[in-house]
Amino acid sequence: MPFASAWDSVTFEGDPFMASTDFGDIALFAKSRLVELQTLLVSGGVGVGFPTGPDSRLFRADGTQVAWIKNEALHLLPFVGTIWAPNDYFYMQSFLQVDVDAHGNTVSGSATGGRLPTIGKLSDTMLLNADLSAGYWIFRDRGQNYVVQGLATIVELNYATTLESADSVTGNGILITDAANRLDVFDISAGVHTQLGQTLALTTAFTFPLGSNYDKRADWEIAGLVSWLF
């Protein structure tokens, strides 16, 4: 269940960097093993992202709503991933995914406020996500008497870039687009993977941007992932 503390989906003129915590879009994935060797596994599949997050709304400073972007986009997420484990302790993983908006988002707006007629449909920009990580098990499979069954360190490189220019919608004195037009993000994550019992795992990591020639989403980030096997 995705939650994020980020820019508010409700924005007021003069205060574009308001923050809030919202429930995000849910994605479901199906995957299959493509290649399986003694030390190498390659899998691929496709995911579908559903618009369960909030709509975006823009207000003037006096409280008049001038734009409404409905969260309607259905995202197709084809991917391929690999894991290489030459021994019982060291492993490397890679992941490549394309994010395609298959539906778009209805945009309503008027510079004068009041009734907000539909002025077009805004498509999310196609994205490419690529990850490469390495990990090392400090210990694992300690026996049933231990709650912590395994502990591994992880380092991961993350790269995300747009494959096309940003879409735009205009009408009734309103222009809706991404002013940055393109996105190019390169960062590094370092963290710990903890295996709790046989069915529960917790991964925590810090993320920092790399290089001055790339876009920076934040000075740093902290992320947590809970995995439950059933």
Secondary structure, DSSP 8 states (H G I E B T S, - for coil): --EEEEE-SEEETTBTT-EEEEE--EEEEEEEEEEE-SSEEEEEEEEEEE--S--EEEE-TTS-EEEEE-----EEEEEEEEEE-SSSSEEEEEEEEEEEESS-EEEEE-TT-SS--EEEEE----EEEEEEEEEEEEE----TT-SEEEEEEEEEEEEEEESS---EEEETTEEEE-TT---EEEEEEEEEEEEETTTEEEEEEEEEE--SSSB-S-S-EEEEEEEE--
